[in-house]
Amino acid sequence: MIKNTILLYFRMALMMVISLFTSRVVLQTLGVEDYGIYDVVGGVVILLSFINDGMTTSTLRFLTFELGTGNKQKLNDVFVTSLHIHLLISLLIIILAETVGLWFLMEKMVIPPGRMIAAHWCYQLSIFTAVVNIMSYPYNAAIIAHERMSAFAYISILDAILKLLLVYLLLAFSYDRLILYAILFACEKLLLRSVYNVYCTRHFEECRYRWTYKKPLFKEMLAFAGWNMWGNLAYVVSAQGLNMLLNVFFGPVANAARAVAVQVQSAVSQFAGNFQMAINPQITKTYATGQIKETHQLIFRSSRFTFCLLLILCLPLIVEAPAILGLWLKTVPDYSVSFVRLLLIILMVQQSANPLATAVAATGQVRKCELIIGTLMLVIVPMAYVALKMGGQPWAVYTVHLCIAVIAFYVRLRIVMPLIGLKISEYVCNVMRRCGLVLILSLAIPYLMKQLPYSGIGFSILNISIMICCTVILSFGLGLETQERKTLVSKVKAKLGKRVQ
């Protein structure tokens, strides 16, 4: 897990630097209006992708579970069945996108005069990109299930090169840059997906296609995916629904601010996501082999490490958001600072609950959890709509989202614990108590710094440095258990010893 996490962080660091650089150049090149158009038009396709998201979770769960049991024949059956289901999902999304989605684009979206043709190009290419990604998910799931995180790290180098090439071509040609960006982005994704598919076919036997149809397995995977689909629909609707509300009430400028905030949120979420990607297969495999106590310990560690990693990054970004966005972007869209702060807090709440969701997926009993949590998430958009109709500012939609996310975390905790044989008191003692102490003491640092009569970029850099150092120390001292601290120290000493020799 340590090796896989290091490889994933290498990938994350590379992709985050490239993503932040290319986002800045793309925003400057397209302009705030076109950037907002691309984000909201592509969001219509993303809204439809909830149909596939549940199947993605199902594929990963079943592949990982069968790897834990060691049944190679069943493993291949799972992979082939997942390919067939993903093909059906692709066809369904194309039909919906070209009917309901196209109607929404034409009749309901707020697109500036003269940009409808460019918006159509973006929309059709977004559909193409979505289908390419959908058919590639079984291969990505195989890499994660086998814990071959080195593949992600190496292919990320190609991804980085392609993104830089995309930006260069965008600057080099004077053709309608919004259309050109959509074309180049689709081509980049197609090439990258092809590389992943070739890698899996060559390295994993179960990824070699053969015709088979196992009706019981097909129904089992589809049923599991169905309940996950409901939960994923809720998350997609809450994200893209809020994006469309912002478009209807405030126009593309608010969408551009939201796009900037989502870029920051996505970059930060990779820290937690990469760690969880390394540890989630272990949670499923230990449960599959009946090692329930080990499963509990992995959940505790994943929850605590996720929270501490996110706090180290999010606290400086939340406190110094104006200065950071000012350095990153020459033109900072209105409302960006508020959006960034609220989305980062929401991220911390949701990501800290992910280990619990992984544990439930391992049991296969996802119906109750997904039904209740998904229903809660669907409440976000109508409540946000009411808030805006009453005269709320754009950031009010994410205040509503945050409140519901906190409620959903508590409800998930109450549902999950009995399913995995874990007492809530154990979770509170091992996770929430430690994380709460780290959070409270970490918040005292920026509060004291803000009392000083200083300002400017130099003070912001100093404040960020102090917050990061203090939060790391607090996380190490209070967020980790004694044995975890000893293990970490011994690993670092061993690495340093090898370098000295």
Phi and psi in degrees as a GROMACS rama.xvg file:
@    title "Ramachandran Plot"
@    xaxis  label "Phi"
@    yaxis  label "Psi"
@TYPE xy
-62.6994  -45.7106  ILE-2
-61.5127  -46.4312  LYS-3
-63.7951  -38.6264  ASN-4
-64.5302  -42.2273  THR-5
-61.6064  -44.4918  ILE-6
-62.3478  -40.7787  LEU-7
-69.7106  -33.0907  LEU-8
-71.5063  -32.4829  TYR-9
-61.621  -46.2125  PHE-10
-60.0365  -45.8444  ARG-11
-63.024  -44.1602  MET-12
-62.1529  -43.9155  ALA-13
-62.6236  -47.4079  LEU-14
-69.7286  -32.8499  MET-15
-67.8423  -43.7467  MET-16
-61.6605  -47.4255  VAL-17
-64.5676  -41.7752  ILE-18
-63.7054  -44.5926  SER-19
-65.2552  -39.2228  LEU-20
-67.4574  -48.8379  PHE-21
-67.4204  -34.5299  THR-22
-62.4626  -41.0814  SER-23
-63.7624  -45.611  ARG-24
-66.4351  -42.4763  VAL-25
-63.4068  -42.4814  VAL-26
-61.057  -43.9035  LEU-27
-67.923  -36.9718  GLN-28
-75.2961  -44.5998  THR-29
-78.3078  -31.6034  LEU-30
90.6432  159.454  GLY-31
-61.0165  -40.6602  VAL-32
-67.0203  -51.8845  GLU-33
-65.0933  -35.8  ASP-34
-62.3374  -41.7412  TYR-35
-66.5334  -37.565  GLY-36
-61.5655  -47.6061  ILE-37
-60.4903  -41.0549  TYR-38
-66.1806  -45.4641  ASP-39
-77.182  -34.5095  VAL-40
-67.33  -45.9315  VAL-41
-62.0424  -26.8428  GLY-42
-65.3919  -27.0783  GLY-43
-62.9782  -42.1391  VAL-44
-69.1352  -40.6065  VAL-45
-60.8068  -37.3702  ILE-46
-59.7163  -37.0327  LEU-47
-75.2277  -20.7283  LEU-48
-70.3442  -7.18051  SER-49
-56.9645  -27.2034  PHE-50
-59.7951  -34.3478  ILE-51
-89.6463  -27.3084  ASN-52
-59.0946  -39.6749  ASP-53
-63.8899  -37.562  GLY-54
-69.1477  -33.0662  MET-55
-60.673  -46.1359  THR-56
-62.8167  -41.2838  THR-57
-62.5261  -44.8927  SER-58
-59.4239  -47.8699  THR-59
-63.4023  -41.8561  LEU-60
-62.8787  -48.2673  ARG-61
-69.6349  -38.4083  PHE-62
-63.335  -46.4421  LEU-63
-64.704  -41.7108  THR-64
-61.807  -45.0778  PHE-65
-70.3129  -29.9339  GLU-66
-64.6397  -36.9535  LEU-67
-66.241  -36.4735  GLY-68
-82.433  -22.6066  THR-69
84.1233  15.2847  GLY-70
-87.0091  98.6247  ASN-71
-69.3771  -38.0654  LYS-72
-63.4396  -45.5051  GLN-73
-64.5374  -33.5846  LYS-74
-61.809  -45.8358  LEU-75
-66.3912  -37.7548  ASN-76
-61.055  -40.8543  ASP-77
-63.1833  -44.9267  VAL-78
-63.7333  -47.9347  PHE-79
-64.5437  -41.1134  VAL-80
-62.2213  -40.0379  THR-81
-65.2961  -36.4568  SER-82
-62.3058  -43.7833  LEU-83
-62.5071  -43.4042  HIS-84
-66.771  -40.4223  ILE-85
-64.8205  -32.6849  HIS-86
-65.18  -44.1036  LEU-87
-62.6611  -39.0513  LEU-88
-64.3187  -41.1259  ILE-89
-58.7684  -45.2513  SER-90
-63.3781  -40.1785  LEU-91
-65.157  -42.0604  LEU-92
-66.2898  -38.5041  ILE-93
-60.4251  -45.5693  ILE-94
-61.7505  -47.9595  ILE-95
-65.1255  -40.8632  LEU-96
-65.8729  -36.7106  ALA-97
-85.8709  -0.838092  GLU-98
-119.56  -79.6158  THR-99
-62.8273  -47.1195  VAL-100
-63.5348  -41.7169  GLY-101
-66.8882  -38.4719  LEU-102
-61.0902  -43.2276  TRP-103
-63.4854  -41.394  PHE-104
-60.9543  -44.2322  LEU-105
-74.511  -37.877  MET-106
-102.557  -28.3191  GLU-107
-114.666  -26.7324  LYS-108
-71.5741  145.247  MET-109
-94.2329  97.877  VAL-110
-114.164  128.58  ILE-111
-58.2044  148.256  PRO-112
-55.8841  137.545  PRO-113
88.3533  -4.95286  GLY-114
-113.387  7.13281  ARG-115
-67.0917  -37.3492  MET-116
-62.9761  -45.6301  ILE-117
-62.3475  -38.6235  ALA-118
-63.2392  -38.3917  ALA-119
-63.5007  -43.6436  HIS-120
-57.7238  -47.6821  TRP-121
-60.1058  -40.2235  CYS-122
-65.7038  -49.5267  TYR-123
-64.8573  -39.2015  GLN-124
-71.3131  -29.434  LEU-125
-66.784  -36.699  SER-126
-63.4744  -45.7203  ILE-127
-59.2369  -46.6493  PHE-128
-62.4923  -39.5002  THR-129
-62.5814  -42.5137  ALA-130
-65.7758  -41.553  VAL-131
-58.1363  -45.4442  VAL-132
-65.9302  -40.6641  ASN-133
-60.825  -44.0983  ILE-134
-73.0361  -11.4159  MET-135
-95.9545  -14.4213  SER-136
-59.0879  -39.8202  TYR-137
-58.8812  -34.9556  PRO-138
-70.1902  -42.238  TYR-139
-63.0668  -39.2763  ASN-140
-62.2894  -36.3197  ALA-141
-64.3522  -40.5237  ALA-142
-62.6434  -45.0213  ILE-143
-66.625  -43.1174  ILE-144
-61.9908  -38.0742  ALA-145
-80.7808  -4.94491  HIS-146
58.8506  36.8306  GLU-147
-91.1796  64.0039  ARG-148
-68.878  -17.4417  MET-149
-61.6495  -31.2197  SER-150
-62.4142  -42.753  ALA-151
-62.9673  -40.2878  PHE-152
-64.7207  -44.7842  ALA-153
-70.5821  -43.1453  TYR-154
-68.6995  -23.8893  ILE-155
-64.0352  -28.6318  SER-156
-63.3973  -43.495  ILE-157
-62.8546  -41.5454  LEU-158
-59.1392  -43.3455  ASP-159
-62.8366  -43.2295  ALA-160
-62.279  -43.1768  ILE-161
-65.1281  -38.4354  LEU-162
-65.985  -40.1611  LYS-163
-66.1615  -39.2162  LEU-164
-63.6749  -39.0714  LEU-165
-58.616  -46.5219  LEU-166
-64.1174  -40.5265  VAL-167
-61.931  -45.7394  TYR-168
-65.8073  -34.4543  LEU-169
-64.0724  -36.9572  LEU-170
-79.6339  -27.8828  LEU-171
-78.3005  -27.2478  ALA-172
-108.659  146.476  PHE-173
-98.5081  2.22589  SER-174
-61.446  160.455  TYR-175
-43.2874  109.848  ASP-176
-72.066  -25.9335  ARG-177
-66.8569  -45.1209  LEU-178
-65.4049  -43.7611  ILE-179
-61.0174  -41.3129  LEU-180
-62.4165  -42.8578  TYR-181
-62.5976  -41.1136  ALA-182
-65.5438  -48.2461  ILE-183
-64.1736  -39.6453  LEU-184
-63.9506  -41.7687  PHE-185
-64.4272  -41.3636  ALA-186
-65.1914  -40.2679  CYS-187
-61.8126  -43.1628  GLU-188
-66.9897  -37.6397  LYS-189
-63.3459  -45.3897  LEU-190
-65.0557  -42.9532  LEU-191
-65.3644  -42.8288  LEU-192
-62.6314  -36.2366  ARG-193
-62.9891  -39.3925  SER-194
-63.455  -45.7192  VAL-195
-59.6772  -43.135  TYR-196
-64.3167  -43.354  ASN-197
-63.0507  -42.0427  VAL-198
-59.319  -47.7997  TYR-199
-65.1508  -40.9534  CYS-200
-61.4027  -36.2536  THR-201
-80.8978  -27.8661  ARG-202
-105.623  -20.7204  HIS-203
-122.873  121.775  PHE-204
-60.4906  -38.5403  GLU-205
-68.4629  -13.6469  GLU-206
-87.2939  3.23684  CYS-207
-88.1689  118.531  ARG-208
-68.5827  138.028  TYR-209
-147.164  143.345  ARG-210
-70.5645  126.798  TRP-211
-157.59  150.369  THR-212
-138.814  109.077  TYR-213
-109.283  98.2277  LYS-214
-58.8274  -45.8529  LYS-215
-59.9505  -42.5773  PRO-216
-65.6865  -41.6106  LEU-217
-57.173  -46.9054  PHE-218
-67.9347  -39.1449  LYS-219
-64.9018  -45.833  GLU-220
-66.7278  -37.8206  MET-221
-69.3303  -37.7869  LEU-222
-65.9164  -44.1638  ALA-223
-60.693  -44.6243  PHE-224
-65.6106  -33.0304  ALA-225
-60.0905  -45.3153  GLY-226
-72.1598  -36.0541  TRP-227
-65.518  -33.7234  ASN-228
-60.815  -40.1312  MET-229
-62.0089  -45.4503  TRP-230
-63.9533  -42.2229  GLY-231
-69.2141  -34.5054  ASN-232
-57.5975  -42.7124  LEU-233
-62.4597  -42.8532  ALA-234
-68.2794  -40.0864  TYR-235
-66.3784  -43.0769  VAL-236
-63.4787  -41.2088  VAL-237
-65.0439  -34.5791  SER-238
-80.4045  -57.861  ALA-239
-75.2095  -28.994  GLN-240
-63.5183  -42.4902  GLY-241
-65.8426  -37.689  LEU-242
-60.36  -42.1914  ASN-243
-72.033  -34.3292  MET-244
-60.794  -42.052  LEU-245
-61.8996  -37.9342  LEU-246
-65.5281  -44.2556  ASN-247
-68.0974  -39.8241  VAL-248
-87.2668  -32.3933  PHE-249
-128.72  -6.39713  PHE-250
84.6643  -178.678  GLY-251
-60.4403  -24.0638  PRO-252
-62.2962  -41.8886  VAL-253
-66.569  -34.5222  ALA-254
-64.8775  -37.3023  ASN-255
-64.8463  -41.5648  ALA-256
-63.1236  -41.5736  ALA-257
-64.0775  -40.2218  ARG-258
-62.2661  -40.7927  ALA-259
-62.5014  -45.5227  VAL-260
-63.8034  -39.4925  ALA-261
-66.493  -35.4872  VAL-262
-60.0148  -44.5471  GLN-263
-65.2699  -45.9962  VAL-264
-60.2296  -43.1895  GLN-265
-65.5228  -41.0065  SER-266
-62.2699  -43.0733  ALA-267
-70.4913  -39.3035  VAL-268
-63.1299  -21.5465  SER-269
-64.6775  -29.3513  GLN-270
-61.1992  -50.03  PHE-271
-71.2259  -40.7589  ALA-272
-61.1554  -40.0812  GLY-273
-67.1866  -40.8542  ASN-274
-65.1528  -44.8675  PHE-275
-66.371  -33.3931  GLN-276
-62.5549  -32.5091  MET-277
-77.9285  -30.3315  ALA-278
-99.8979  -24.7889  ILE-279
-58.9334  -42.9339  ASN-280
-59.2128  -32.7707  PRO-281
-67.6624  -37.0814  GLN-282
-61.6552  -45.8459  ILE-283
-66.8066  -42.5736  THR-284
-68.4909  -39.4217  LYS-285
-66.3753  -36.7499  THR-286
-67.7306  -40.0501  TYR-287
-62.1824  -31.1612  ALA-288
-96.4833  8.3738  THR-289
80.9641  13.5813  GLY-290
-89.831  73.6885  GLN-291
-67.9973  -41.137  ILE-292
-62.1101  -41.4503  LYS-293
-64.1364  -35.5097  GLU-294
-61.895  -44.4821  THR-295
-60.3527  -44.4014  HIS-296
-63.5529  -38.4733  GLN-297
-65.3166  -37.2757  LEU-298
-64.2434  -45.3397  ILE-299
-58.7835  -48.4146  PHE-300
-64.8689  -44.7589  ARG-301
-61.0789  -43.3805  SER-302
-64.8322  -46.298  SER-303
-68.3309  -46.8108  ARG-304
-63.4653  -39.1133  PHE-305
-61.9257  -47.6389  THR-306
-62.474  -45.6655  PHE-307
-66.3105  -41.9062  CYS-308
-60.9529  -42.9419  LEU-309
-69.4605  -37.6197  LEU-310
-64.0523  -40.3496  LEU-311
-58.216  -37.5346  ILE-312
-87.9007  -42.8432  LEU-313
-73.3554  -36.9996  CYS-314
-58.5175  -50.4135  LEU-315
-62.0682  -37.7372  PRO-316
-67.1512  -37.7652  LEU-317
-68.9522  -46.397  ILE-318
-68.8828  -43.5883  VAL-319
-107.678  30.6193  GLU-320
-55.8999  -44.2436  ALA-321
-59.8861  -44.5065  PRO-322
-67.5622  -41.9525  ALA-323
-66.4805  -45.5843  ILE-324
-65.5313  -34.8515  LEU-325
-64.5488  -37.5302  GLY-326
-72.5298  -38.7735  LEU-327
-73.113  -46.0523  TRP-328
-114.427  134.925  LEU-329
-70.5569  -37.6347  LYS-330
-114.699  110.386  THR-331
-97.1221  112.121  VAL-332
-59.3719  147.67  PRO-333
-56.966  147.422  ASP-334
75.2899  -2.85764  TYR-335
-61.0319  -41.2809  SER-336
-62.2906  -47.5115  VAL-337
-63.5003  -42.1139  SER-338
-61.6858  -44.7812  PHE-339
-59.4678  -48.2551  VAL-340
-61.6173  -47.1792  ARG-341
-68.4748  -40.5349  LEU-342
-66.366  -33.6342  LEU-343
-69.7878  -38.1565  LEU-344
-66.6106  -42.8068  ILE-345
-59.1931  -41.9935  ILE-346
-58.8422  -43.6517  LEU-347
-62.5017  -40.3326  MET-348
-66.6079  -47.3713  VAL-349
-71.3989  -42.638  GLN-350
-67.6445  -32.1793  GLN-351
-66.8998  -22.6079  SER-352
-89.1144  -10.3389  ALA-353
-59.7771  -39.633  ASN-354
-58.2136  -33.3125  PRO-355
-66.6916  -40.4788  LEU-356
-64.5169  -37.5015  ALA-357
-63.8523  -39.9275  THR-358
-64.9295  -41.6034  ALA-359
-64.6134  -41.392  VAL-360
-60.8145  -36.3989  ALA-361
-62.7266  -35.1449  ALA-362
-74.819  -22.2336  THR-363
82.6022  -4.41123  GLY-364
-98.1826  72.8621  GLN-365
-97.6757  -8.41135  VAL-366
-56.2745  -56.7253  ARG-367
-63.7416  -44.42  LYS-368
-63.4033  -49.5425  CYS-369
-66.8691  -36.111  GLU-370
-63.5548  -48.0842  LEU-371
-73.6623  -48.1678  ILE-372
-64.06  -41.8215  ILE-373
-61.5025  -41.8136  GLY-374
-63.3865  -40.2978  THR-375
-60.574  -43.9252  LEU-376
-65.1066  -33.5594  MET-377
-68.1213  -19.0197  LEU-378
-71.4429  -20.6399  VAL-379
-58.9023  -49.4062  ILE-380
-63.2919  -50.0379  VAL-381
-61.4256  -36.2655  PRO-382
-67.2348  -38.796  MET-383
-65.5941  -38.5442  ALA-384
-60.6543  -43.9176  TYR-385
-61.4979  -42.7434  VAL-386
-61.1781  -41.3221  ALA-387
-71.4816  -38.8293  LEU-388
-63.6523  -27.7911  LYS-389
-83.8945  5.46665  MET-390
98.7279  15.2418  GLY-391
-67.1413  150.87  GLY-392
-74.568  163.833  GLN-393
-53.3492  -37.4254  PRO-394
-68.9069  -10.755  TRP-395
-62.8515  -30.2551  ALA-396
-64.8289  -34.7469  VAL-397
-84.2801  -19.5308  TYR-398
-66.6528  -42.6601  THR-399
-60.9615  -45.3611  VAL-400
-58.0575  -43.6919  HIS-401
-62.431  -44.6064  LEU-402
-60.5492  -44.2524  CYS-403
-67.2834  -36.7945  ILE-404
-62.3889  -39.4855  ALA-405
-65.7477  -44.5762  VAL-406
-61.7284  -42.3185  ILE-407
-64.0485  -36.1563  ALA-408
-61.5304  -45.378  PHE-409
-63.863  -44.1923  TYR-410
-63.4435  -42.1761  VAL-411
-59.7602  -40.6835  ARG-412
-61.4068  -42.6278  LEU-413
-67.1219  -31.7783  ARG-414
-81.4339  -40.7046  ILE-415
-73.7078  -41.4729  VAL-416
-53.5371  -48.0747  MET-417
-63.2746  -31.7435  PRO-418
-65.5492  -31.993  LEU-419
-108.642  11.1021  ILE-420
66.9105  38.1864  GLY-421
-122.779  135.185  LEU-422
-81.9226  142.572  LYS-423
-61.8905  -35.3006  ILE-424
-61.502  -35.5979  SER-425
-66.2481  -41.1873  GLU-426
-65.9691  -42.7404  TYR-427
-61.738  -44.267  VAL-428
-68.2425  -43.099  CYS-429
-85.5866  -22.7538  ASN-430
-119.978  -63.2531  VAL-431
-66.8979  -37.929  MET-432
-64.0834  -47.0286  ARG-433
-65.9797  -46.265  ARG-434
-64.8668  -36.5741  CYS-435
-62.5115  -42.3032  GLY-436
-63.4499  -44.1573  LEU-437
-60.8436  -43.4851  VAL-438
-63.9616  -49.1908  LEU-439
-61.3659  -46.908  ILE-440
-68.7093  -33.7384  LEU-441
-67.9759  -35.3291  SER-442
-67.4366  -25.893  LEU-443
-66.2064  -29.3942  ALA-444
-66.3715  -54.8754  ILE-445
-64.4192  -29.8218  PRO-446
-62.4281  -45.4054  TYR-447
-66.7904  -37.4458  LEU-448
-66.037  -36.4159  MET-449
-71.0515  -14.5015  LYS-450
-77.9774  -15.4518  GLN-451
-75.8687  143.853  LEU-452
-82.4181  51.5982  PRO-453
-128.639  158.484  TYR-454
-156.562  -176.105  SER-455
100.576  169.146  GLY-456
-66.2386  -34.5383  ILE-457
-63.1389  -43.3465  GLY-458
-67.1173  -37.1099  PHE-459
-62.0563  -43.2596  SER-460
-63.4628  -41.8653  ILE-461
-62.796  -44.1102  LEU-462
-62.3095  -43.5339  ASN-463
-61.6341  -44.5879  ILE-464
-61.8771  -43.7625  SER-465
-66.0086  -43.1743  ILE-466
-60.7428  -44.965  MET-467
-63.0813  -48.4934  ILE-468
-60.16  -47.6551  CYS-469
-66.8378  -39.0921  CYS-470
-68.3882  -36.9471  THR-471
-62.1749  -45.1504  VAL-472
-63.0144  -44.5846  ILE-473
-65.3282  -39.6982  LEU-474
-64.4354  -41.1909  SER-475
-67.6954  -42.6296  PHE-476
-78.8778  -36.8111  GLY-477
-112.047  -29.9259  LEU-478
-78.403  -25.3903  GLY-479
-102.211  149.296  LEU-480
-78.1356  166.023  GLU-481
-57.8541  -46.1831  THR-482
-65.7659  -35.9448  GLN-483
-66.4722  -39.2954  GLU-484
-64.5045  -42.4419  ARG-485
-63.6051  -43.1663  LYS-486
-62.3257  -43.8633  THR-487
-63.6698  -44.3652  LEU-488
-63.2982  -41.7311  VAL-489
-67.1497  -36.4002  SER-490
-65.3813  -42.362  LYS-491
-65.1175  -42.6224  VAL-492
-62.2868  -41.1331  LYS-493
-62.6836  -42.4902  ALA-494
-65.1913  -43.9114  LYS-495
-65.3218  -37.5844  LEU-496
-61.7622  -40.8512  GLY-497
-63.976  -38.157  LYS-498
-69.4363  -37.909  ARG-499
-64.6812  -40.128  VAL-500
